[in-house]
Amino acid sequence: MGTYNEAEAIGTVLSDIDDVTDGRAEVVCVDSSTDETPEIAEEHGARVVRQAPQGYGVAVREAILTPDRPVVVTTDCDDTYPMEQLPEFLERINEGYDVVSGDRLYHGADAMPDLNRRGNQAFALLASLLMGRRVHDTTTGMRAYRREVVESIEWTENTGLSAELLIRPLLRGYDVIEEPIAYRERKGQTKLDPFSGGAAIAKSIVKVCLEERFR
């Protein structure tokens, strides 16, 4: 996970991961915080990679490629995602899927601000139209990947990395499934501006879809 000033939630998230994996997960936090987030993460046994502020995608990409494990799971550090569903994601990987993507919108995502929810619905519709395949949540932060998937694709996006991490595997023929997940109200303050961030995500979706369609 990429972490930036999430001291209010990071301890809870890491404790939940530890509980559901019996302490067997290797947790990597790529951090550029100005609060005590990295210290809390280290106290909970996470490996913290420090970097200058470079944005969401840069941090998550580094976090994904750092651990040497056959399955890589991404999540956000704001306690919005249900870590208790991690075993379901791993079970899907064991069934043969290459990517398991959490669908926050399946249950309605009532805890999500209305503007964000409508924006995420619009991103999914845009991606579906451009790909010719229905997807329901392109910007979720909770996914599981086989390692060969994340190593075989050159990721290019920053703010729009979440969408790219779904679109490129889908259009390259990997077996991808969306798994419904519960979504909770976040702890702490959001870092993404809904307008400039939303525009960057939409631009990324168009760019990545066109690149993949014409590669």
C-alpha positions as CSV (number, residue, x, y, z in Angstrom):
1,M,0.0,0.0,0.0
2,G,1.0,3.6,-0.5
3,T,0.7,5.6,2.7
4,Y,0.4,9.3,3.2
5,N,-0.6,10.7,6.6
6,E,-2.9,7.9,7.6
7,A,-1.9,7.6,11.3
8,E,-5.5,7.5,12.3
9,A,-6.2,4.2,10.4
10,I,-3.0,2.4,9.5
11,G,-2.7,0.6,12.8
12,T,-6.2,-0.9,12.5
13,V,-5.6,-1.9,8.9
14,L,-2.3,-3.7,9.7
15,S,-3.8,-5.4,12.7
16,D,-6.7,-6.7,10.6
17,I,-4.3,-8.0,8.0
18,D,-2.3,-9.7,10.6
19,D,-5.4,-11.3,12.1
20,V,-6.8,-12.7,8.8
21,T,-3.4,-14.0,7.6
22,D,-2.2,-15.4,10.9
23,G,0.8,-13.1,10.6
24,R,2.1,-14.7,7.4
25,A,1.6,-11.6,5.1
26,E,4.6,-9.5,4.1
27,V,3.2,-5.9,4.3
28,V,5.0,-3.2,2.4
29,C,4.1,0.5,2.9
30,V,5.7,3.0,0.6
31,D,5.4,6.2,2.6
32,S,5.9,9.9,2.2
33,S,4.0,11.0,5.3
34,T,4.7,14.0,7.5
35,D,2.9,12.4,10.5
36,E,3.6,9.3,12.5
37,T,2.2,6.9,9.9
38,P,5.6,5.2,9.1
39,E,6.4,4.7,12.8
40,I,3.1,3.1,13.5
41,A,3.4,0.8,10.4
42,E,6.9,-0.3,11.6
43,E,5.5,-1.0,15.1
44,H,3.0,-3.3,13.5
45,G,5.7,-5.2,11.6
46,A,5.3,-3.6,8.1
47,R,8.3,-2.9,5.9
48,V,8.3,0.8,5.2
49,V,10.0,2.2,2.1
50,R,10.5,5.9,2.4
51,Q,10.1,8.1,-0.7
52,A,9.6,11.8,-1.5
53,P,6.0,12.7,-2.4
54,Q,5.5,11.5,-6.0
55,G,1.8,10.5,-6.0
56,Y,-0.5,7.5,-5.6
57,G,0.6,5.5,-8.5
58,V,4.3,5.8,-8.0
59,A,3.9,4.6,-4.4
60,V,1.6,1.7,-5.2
61,R,3.8,0.5,-8.1
62,E,6.8,0.5,-5.8
63,A,4.8,-1.4,-3.1
64,I,3.6,-4.0,-5.6
65,L,7.0,-4.8,-6.9
66,T,9.0,-4.8,-3.7
67,P,7.8,-8.1,-2.1
68,D,8.9,-11.4,-3.6
69,R,5.7,-13.3,-3.2
70,P,3.7,-15.3,-5.8
71,V,0.5,-13.3,-4.9
72,V,0.4,-9.5,-4.4
73,V,-2.5,-7.8,-2.7
74,T,-3.2,-4.1,-2.7
75,T,-5.3,-2.2,-0.3
76,D,-5.8,1.4,0.9
77,C,-4.7,2.4,4.4
78,D,-7.8,4.3,5.4
79,D,-9.8,1.4,6.8
80,T,-12.4,1.5,4.1
81,Y,-11.7,-2.0,2.8
82,P,-12.7,-5.3,4.5
83,M,-9.5,-7.1,5.3
84,E,-11.7,-10.0,6.5
85,Q,-12.4,-10.7,2.9
86,L,-8.8,-11.3,2.0
87,P,-9.1,-15.1,2.3
88,E,-11.9,-14.9,-0.4
89,F,-9.5,-13.1,-2.7
90,L,-6.8,-15.6,-2.2
91,E,-9.2,-18.5,-2.7
92,R,-10.2,-17.0,-6.1
93,I,-6.5,-16.8,-7.1
94,N,-6.2,-20.5,-6.0
95,E,-9.1,-21.3,-8.3
96,G,-7.1,-20.0,-11.2
97,Y,-7.9,-16.3,-11.6
98,D,-5.0,-13.9,-12.4
99,V,-6.6,-10.8,-10.9
100,V,-9.3,-10.5,-8.3
101,S,-10.7,-6.9,-8.1
102,G,-12.9,-5.7,-5.2
103,D,-16.2,-4.2,-6.4
104,R,-17.2,-1.5,-3.8
105,L,-20.3,-0.5,-5.8
106,Y,-22.0,-3.9,-5.8
107,H,-23.5,-3.3,-2.4
108,G,-24.2,0.4,-3.0
109,A,-21.2,1.9,-1.2
110,D,-23.4,4.0,1.0
111,A,-20.4,5.1,3.1
112,M,-18.8,6.7,0.0
113,P,-19.5,10.4,-0.6
114,D,-22.2,10.8,-3.3
115,L,-19.9,12.7,-5.7
116,N,-17.2,10.0,-5.4
117,R,-19.8,7.2,-6.0
118,R,-21.2,8.9,-9.1
119,G,-17.7,9.5,-10.3
120,N,-16.7,5.9,-9.9
121,Q,-19.8,4.7,-11.7
122,A,-18.9,7.0,-14.6
123,F,-15.3,5.7,-14.7
124,A,-16.6,2.1,-14.9
125,L,-19.1,3.0,-17.6
126,L,-16.4,4.8,-19.6
127,A,-14.0,1.9,-19.3
128,S,-16.7,-0.6,-20.2
129,L,-17.6,1.3,-23.4
130,L,-14.0,1.6,-24.5
131,M,-13.1,-2.0,-23.7
132,G,-16.3,-3.6,-25.0
133,R,-16.5,-5.5,-21.7
134,R,-18.6,-4.6,-18.6
135,V,-16.7,-3.7,-15.5
136,H,-18.2,-2.3,-12.3
137,D,-15.4,-0.6,-10.3
138,T,-12.3,0.5,-12.1
139,T,-10.7,2.5,-9.2
140,T,-10.9,0.2,-6.3
141,G,-7.8,-0.1,-4.2
142,M,-8.3,-3.7,-3.1
143,R,-7.1,-6.3,-5.5
144,A,-5.1,-9.5,-5.6
145,Y,-2.7,-10.3,-8.5
146,R,-0.6,-13.2,-9.5
147,R,3.0,-11.9,-9.5
148,E,3.6,-12.6,-13.2
149,V,0.8,-10.2,-14.1
150,V,2.3,-7.2,-12.3
151,E,5.7,-8.1,-13.6
152,S,4.7,-8.6,-17.2
153,I,3.1,-5.2,-17.8
154,E,4.9,-1.8,-17.8
155,W,2.6,0.4,-15.7
156,T,2.6,4.0,-16.7
157,E,-0.1,5.9,-14.8
158,N,0.0,7.8,-11.5
159,T,-3.3,9.1,-10.3
160,G,-5.1,6.6,-12.7
161,L,-3.0,3.6,-11.7
162,S,-5.9,1.7,-10.1
163,A,-7.8,1.8,-13.4
164,E,-4.7,0.8,-15.4
165,L,-4.1,-2.2,-13.1
166,L,-7.5,-3.5,-14.1
167,I,-7.7,-2.5,-17.8
168,R,-4.4,-3.7,-19.1
169,P,-4.8,-7.3,-17.6
170,L,-8.3,-7.5,-19.0
171,L,-7.4,-6.4,-22.5
172,R,-4.3,-8.7,-22.5
173,G,-6.4,-11.8,-21.8
174,Y,-5.7,-12.5,-18.2
175,D,-8.5,-14.1,-16.1
176,V,-10.0,-11.2,-14.1
177,I,-12.9,-11.4,-11.8
178,E,-14.7,-8.7,-9.7
179,E,-15.5,-9.7,-6.2
180,P,-18.2,-7.7,-4.3
181,I,-16.8,-6.1,-1.1
182,A,-18.2,-4.1,1.7
183,Y,-17.0,-0.5,1.9
184,R,-16.7,1.5,5.1
185,E,-16.4,5.2,5.8
186,R,-12.8,6.3,5.7
187,K,-10.8,7.4,8.7
188,G,-8.9,10.6,8.3
189,Q,-9.0,13.1,5.4
190,T,-9.1,12.2,1.8
191,K,-6.0,13.3,-0.3
192,L,-7.6,13.2,-3.8
193,D,-9.3,16.3,-5.1
194,P,-12.5,15.0,-6.7
195,F,-12.4,17.3,-9.7
196,S,-8.7,17.4,-10.7
197,G,-8.2,13.8,-9.6
198,G,-11.3,12.7,-11.4
199,A,-10.2,14.3,-14.6
200,A,-6.8,12.6,-14.3
201,I,-8.5,9.2,-13.8
202,A,-10.8,9.7,-16.8
203,K,-7.9,10.7,-19.0
204,S,-5.9,7.7,-17.9
205,I,-8.8,5.4,-18.7
206,V,-9.1,6.7,-22.2
207,K,-5.3,6.6,-22.7
208,V,-4.8,3.1,-21.4
209,C,-7.8,1.7,-23.3
210,L,-6.7,3.2,-26.6
211,E,-3.1,2.0,-26.1
212,E,-4.2,-1.5,-25.4
213,R,-6.7,-1.6,-28.2
214,F,-4.1,-0.6,-30.8
215,R,-1.0,-2.3,-29.4
